[in-house]
Amino acid sequence: MVEIAENPAQSNVKINWNNRQESFVERLYRSIDYLSFRARNCNAIEAYRTIEKIVAEQRKHQFFKKFFPEEWKSSRASLFKAGFYENYSERVNELFVLISKNMFPLLSGWNDEEPDAEFENFFIFSLNLDLCCEDIDYEDLRVSFVAALLFILQDEEIWEYFAKNYQFDKREFPEINPRPDEKLWDIERTGKLGLYLNIFELVDHSTGNPWLDTTNCRGSDCYSWDEDTLLFLTESYKEAQEILEKAALLDEVFEADPKRVLREMISLWNEGRIKQDRKRRGKQESEKLG
């Protein structure tokens, strides 16, 4: 504050540095800062979201260090600058890529190439055939899937497919029951029986595996970021690959003897067991006698 005496001739200017009056501009800037602070912190919901985002980012850093320690040490990705997925830093974007390459396909399907995607609660994309909404072209499917769909859908077009590609006549085969034998799912899963049961469950979406039982058009369970979930999705993804490999093996078995395999599948479905073909059994007995 500046003090001036009443008599100008005797006036001495005295400045009290401890009580300096702020200028209008200073007061304006300080008021703007205060209002900005109040706007951020008086809104409890927004404050919660801000803290939640910071905590979620730090949690992902912990997962990065735990699952990919060497990559974390060598990473030069920014901890603050936004990456391709713009709601997350470059470092967290790097974690997403590592998970997709080494654990399970986090970035495929729903989340592929969508910069504004949110991953705090994420979905997984089915690896299986989606029967509820897709138009099925049997010519584009594995033959093992087509054969199993014959039991689930009982579609005449499938018999037409087999007539065209394998010269099957529907009349050569037993009629397929609408529902499987009640003992079917209790059979020991060995050899061909295991392959047949595997493909039945696969097309029925009843494997018990989230990567195979999910249907994309109806959505799936929503997953969050915790260690148990990441490990579960990693392990179940490996198991899903093994189930799909068995389906590929059944393709080879089917191509080797199509009619016999389809008859065995029908026998297993209808009666809960495989009846041996009479001609084949007679041939085996003749070989033993010889």
C-alpha positions in Angstrom: 0.0 0.0 0.0 1.2 3.5 -0.9 0.7 6.3 1.7 1.0 10.1 0.6 1.0 13.1 3.1 -1.7 15.8 2.9 0.9 18.6 2.3 2.5 17.9 -1.0 5.6 19.9 0.0 6.2 17.7 2.9 5.0 14.6 1.2 7.0 11.4 1.6 6.0 8.3 -0.3 5.9 5.4 2.0 5.4 1.8 0.6 4.2 -0.9 2.9 5.6 -4.0 1.2 3.8 -6.3 3.5 0.4 -5.0 2.5 0.7 -4.6 -1.2 -2.7 -4.3 -3.0 -3.1 -6.8 -5.9 -3.8 -5.4 -9.4 -7.0 -6.1 -11.2 -5.3 -8.5 -13.6 -3.7 -10.5 -10.8 -7.1 -10.8 -9.0 -8.7 -11.9 -12.3 -6.2 -14.6 -12.9 -6.4 -15.8 -9.4 -10.2 -15.9 -9.6 -10.0 -17.9 -12.8 -7.7 -20.4 -11.2 -9.9 -20.7 -8.2 -13.0 -21.3 -10.3 -11.2 -23.9 -12.3 -10.2 -25.7 -9.1 -13.7 -25.5 -7.8 -15.1 -26.9 -11.0 -12.8 -29.8 -10.9 -13.2 -30.7 -7.2 -16.7 -29.7 -6.3 -18.1 -32.2 -8.7 -17.8 -35.3 -6.7 -18.6 -37.6 -9.6 -16.0 -36.1 -11.9 -13.4 -36.1 -9.1 -14.1 -39.8 -8.5 -13.7 -40.5 -12.2 -10.4 -38.7 -12.3 -9.0 -40.7 -9.4 -10.4 -43.9 -10.8 -8.7 -43.4 -14.1 -5.3 -42.7 -12.4 -5.7 -45.8 -10.2 -6.7 -48.0 -13.3 -3.6 -46.7 -15.2 -1.3 -47.6 -12.3 -2.8 -51.0 -12.0 -2.1 -51.7 -15.7 1.5 -50.6 -15.1 1.7 -53.2 -12.3 0.4 -55.9 -14.7 3.0 -54.8 -17.3 5.8 -55.2 -14.8 4.5 -58.6 -13.6 3.7 -60.3 -16.9 6.3 -58.6 -19.1 9.2 -57.5 -16.8 11.9 -57.4 -19.5 9.7 -55.4 -21.9 8.8 -52.9 -19.1 12.5 -52.3 -18.4 13.3 -51.7 -22.1 10.2 -49.7 -23.0 10.5 -46.1 -24.0 6.8 -45.5 -24.5 5.4 -42.5 -22.7 3.6 -42.9 -19.4 1.5 -39.8 -20.1 1.2 -39.2 -23.8 -1.9 -40.8 -25.4 -1.4 -43.8 -27.7 -3.4 -45.2 -30.6 -6.2 -46.1 -28.1 -6.6 -42.5 -27.1 -8.0 -43.1 -23.6 -4.7 -44.7 -22.5 -1.1 -43.8 -22.5 1.5 -45.1 -25.0 2.8 -47.4 -22.3 -0.6 -49.0 -21.6 -1.2 -49.3 -25.4 2.1 -51.3 -25.5 0.7 -53.6 -22.7 -2.5 -54.2 -24.8 -0.4 -55.3 -27.7 1.8 -57.6 -25.6 -1.3 -59.2 -24.1 -2.8 -59.8 -27.5 0.4 -61.4 -28.8 1.4 -63.5 -25.8 -1.7 -64.2 -23.7 -5.1 -63.8 -25.5 -6.5 -61.7 -28.3 -7.6 -58.6 -26.4 -7.5 -56.4 -29.5 -9.4 -58.6 -31.9 -13.1 -58.4 -32.8 -14.9 -55.7 -30.9 -11.8 -53.7 -30.1 -9.9 -53.9 -33.3 -8.9 -50.5 -34.9 -11.2 -48.4 -32.7 -9.2 -45.5 -31.2 -11.9 -44.5 -28.7 -12.3 -48.1 -27.4 -12.7 -48.5 -23.6 -11.0 -51.5 -22.0 -11.8 -51.0 -18.3 -14.6 -53.5 -18.8 -13.9 -55.4 -22.0 -15.5 -58.2 -24.0 -13.9 -61.1 -25.8 -14.6 -62.1 -29.4 -15.8 -65.7 -30.0 -13.5 -68.1 -31.8 -16.5 -70.3 -32.7 -19.1 -70.5 -35.4 -21.9 -68.0 -34.6 -25.2 -69.8 -35.4 -27.7 -67.2 -34.1 -27.2 -64.4 -36.6 -24.8 -65.4 -39.3 -26.0 -66.8 -42.7 -24.3 -70.2 -42.9 -22.7 -71.3 -46.2 -21.8 -75.0 -45.6 -19.3 -74.9 -48.5 -17.2 -72.5 -46.4 -17.1 -74.6 -43.3 -14.9 -77.4 -42.1 -16.5 -80.8 -42.9 -16.4 -81.7 -39.2 -18.6 -78.7 -38.5 -21.0 -79.5 -41.3 -21.3 -83.1 -40.0 -22.0 -81.9 -36.4 -24.5 -79.3 -37.6 -26.5 -82.1 -39.2 -27.4 -83.3 -35.7 -28.0 -79.8 -34.2 -30.0 -78.2 -37.2 -31.2 -81.4 -39.0 -31.2 -79.2 -42.2 -32.0 -80.9 -45.5 -29.4 -78.6 -47.2 -26.7 -80.4 -45.3 -27.7 -83.7 -46.9 -27.6 -81.9 -50.2 -24.1 -80.8 -49.3 -23.0 -84.3 -48.6 -24.7 -85.6 -51.8 -22.8 -83.1 -53.8 -19.4 -83.4 -52.2 -19.3 -87.0 -51.0 -22.0 -88.7 -53.0 -24.0 -89.6 -49.9 -27.6 -90.8 -50.2 -29.6 -89.9 -47.1 -31.4 -93.3 -47.4 -28.1 -95.1 -46.7 -28.0 -93.8 -43.1 -30.2 -94.3 -40.0 -32.6 -91.6 -39.1 -31.1 -89.1 -36.7 -33.0 -88.7 -33.4 -34.1 -85.1 -32.5 -32.2 -85.3 -29.2 -29.1 -87.2 -28.2 -29.0 -90.3 -26.0 -29.0 -89.4 -22.4 -25.7 -91.3 -21.8 -23.9 -89.4 -24.5 -22.1 -86.8 -22.3 -21.0 -89.4 -19.7 -19.0 -91.4 -22.2 -15.2 -91.6 -21.6 -13.6 -89.2 -24.1 -11.0 -91.3 -25.8 -10.0 -91.9 -29.4 -12.7 -91.2 -32.0 -15.3 -90.9 -29.3 -13.5 -87.9 -27.9 -13.3 -86.3 -31.3 -17.1 -86.8 -32.0 -18.1 -85.5 -28.5 -15.8 -82.6 -29.0 -17.4 -81.5 -32.2 -20.9 -82.0 -30.9 -20.2 -79.6 -27.9 -18.4 -77.2 -30.2 -21.3 -76.5 -32.5 -23.7 -76.6 -29.6 -21.7 -73.9 -27.8 -21.6 -76.1 -24.7 -17.8 -76.7 -24.2 -17.7 -74.7 -21.0 -15.0 -72.4 -22.6 -15.8 -68.7 -22.8 -13.9 -68.3 -26.1 -16.1 -71.0 -27.8 -19.5 -70.7 -26.1 -19.9 -67.0 -26.6 -22.1 -65.7 -29.5 -21.0 -62.4 -30.8 -24.4 -61.1 -31.7 -25.7 -61.6 -28.1 -22.5 -60.4 -26.4 -20.6 -62.1 -23.7 -19.5 -61.7 -20.1 -17.8 -58.5 -19.3 -14.3 -58.8 -17.9 -12.3 -56.4 -15.7 -8.7 -55.9 -14.9 -7.5 -58.2 -12.2 -4.8 -60.9 -12.2 -7.1 -63.8 -11.8 -9.2 -62.7 -14.8 -6.1 -62.2 -17.0 -4.8 -65.7 -16.1 -8.2 -67.3 -16.6 -8.6 -65.8 -20.1 -5.1 -66.8 -21.0 -5.5 -70.5 -19.9 -9.0 -70.8 -21.4 -7.7 -69.4 -24.7 -5.1 -72.1 -24.8 -7.7 -74.8 -24.1 -9.9 -73.3 -26.8 -7.1 -73.7 -29.3 -6.7 -77.4 -28.3 -10.5 -78.0 -28.8 -10.3 -76.4 -32.3 -7.2 -78.5 -33.1 -9.3 -81.6 -32.3 -11.9 -80.4 -34.8 -9.2 -80.1 -37.4 -8.1 -83.6 -36.7 -11.6 -84.9 -37.1 -11.6 -83.3 -40.6 -8.7 -85.7 -41.5 -10.5 -88.7 -40.0 -13.7 -87.9 -41.9 -11.9 -87.4 -45.2 -10.3 -90.9 -44.8 -13.6 -92.7 -44.6 -16.6 -90.3 -44.8 -19.5 -92.8 -44.7 -18.1 -94.8 -41.8 -17.4 -91.7 -39.7 -20.9 -90.3 -40.3 -22.5 -93.6 -39.4 -20.5 -93.8 -36.2 -21.5 -90.3 -35.3 -25.2 -91.1 -35.9 -24.9 -94.3 -33.8 -23.2 -92.4 -31.0 -25.9 -89.7 -31.1 -28.8 -92.1 -31.2 -27.6 -94.8 -28.8 -24.7 -93.5 -26.8 -22.3 -96.0 -28.4 -20.7 -96.8 -31.7 -22.1 -99.9 -33.4 -19.5 -101.6 -35.5 -20.3 -102.0 -39.2 -21.3 -105.6 -40.0 -19.2 -105.8 -43.1 -16.2 -104.4 -41.4 -16.7 -106.7 -38.4 -16.9 -109.7 -40.7 -13.8 -108.7 -42.5 -11.9 -108.4 -39.2 -13.1 -111.9 -38.1 -12.0 -113.4 -41.5 -8.6 -111.9 -41.1 -8.3 -113.4 -37.6 -9.3 -116.9 -38.9 -6.9 -116.6 -41.8 
